Amino acid sequence: MLHLVCSAAIVRAFEVVPVLETSADGHVWMSWPWNDITTVINMKGDATALVHKAHEHNVSVLMNMQPAMIAALAGWDNYTLALANGTARELGARAVALAVSKAGYDGLCLDIEVNAESNREALSNFTGMVRGMLHPGALLTFGVGSTVYLNGSKAGGPFFDYVALARACDWFFVMGYSTCSSPGHD
């Protein structure tokens, strides 16, 4: 049973299998093995047809949302500054939950790879607010970046309150793609 499918790959028990087949209308997901999938995270674009197809097979579809999309939905000029403001944070959470509901999604995947250390608590609060504003039964997941390096230098410091985020979510995961280590490096 596949538990998670992203728009560019099928995930099978720790193995990512690229989806290469496309339908006549160019939708890759038309040929997915729907009976083996439980959840899809839509990474981009209008998902009306995808949501409909998934729901025909009792598959949940989550909206993927990164900081830039959150800022655009909330009308924020600066994600980091707005997240630190309690009023803006609440309005942003409301805008995110409304977007999920209006599009017919079954939940949300917050995809936040980098966070300012000063916003550690604010991001946890935002995530809890979103959880409380999503429709009943909605699935909330959170993916954080795995790297300790930002812009080539060691980042240091706790950028995420992993415990608080995990408590607010149904699924919490570390995005470990494009990461590697070599002997002698910390």
C-alpha positions, 0 to 999 in steps of 0.5 A, a space after each residue: 500500500 502506498 501511503 504518500 504520492 507527490 506529484 512527481 513521484 510515487 513513494 513505495 516503502 522508502 523507494 521513490 519511483 518517478 512517474 513517467 507515463 502521461 495521459 493524452 491530456 498530459 496528466 501524469 496521475 491518470 495512470 497511477 495505481 490508485 488502488 495502492 495509494 492512500 494520500 497524494 500531495 499536490 505540489 503545484 497547479 490547479 488540482 480540481 481534476 486530480 482531486 476528483 480522480 483521487 476521490 473516485 478512489 477514496 484517496 486523500 489529496 493534500 495541498 502543498 504550501 511553501 512560505 511564498 504561497 502562504 505569504 501570497 494568500 495572506 497578503 504578506 509582503 514579508 513572510 518572516 516579519 508577518 509570521 512574527 506578528 500575532 494578528 498577521 499570523 492569525 489572518 494568514 492561518 485563516 487564509 491558508 485554511 480557507 484556500 484548502 477548503 475552497 479547493 476541495 482538498 482533504 488537508 494541507 502539507 506545510 513545506 517549510 524547509 528554512 525558518 528564522 530562529 527568531 520565528 521558531 515559536 511563531 511557526 509552531 503557533 501558526 501551525 497550531 492555528 492552521 490545525 484549528 482552522 482546517 475543516 474537521 477531519 482534515 489531514 495536516 502534515 509538515 515537512 522540514 528541511 534536513 540540512 544544517 547548512 544554509 548558503 554554504 555555512 553551518 547554520 547552528 541553532 534550533 530553527 524548528 520546535 520539532 515537538 510542538 510542530 509534530 504535536 500539531 500535525 498528523 504527519 511530521 517528516 524531514 525532507 531528506 532529498 538531495 542530501 548526502 554526507 562524506 567521510 570526515 564531514 560533520 
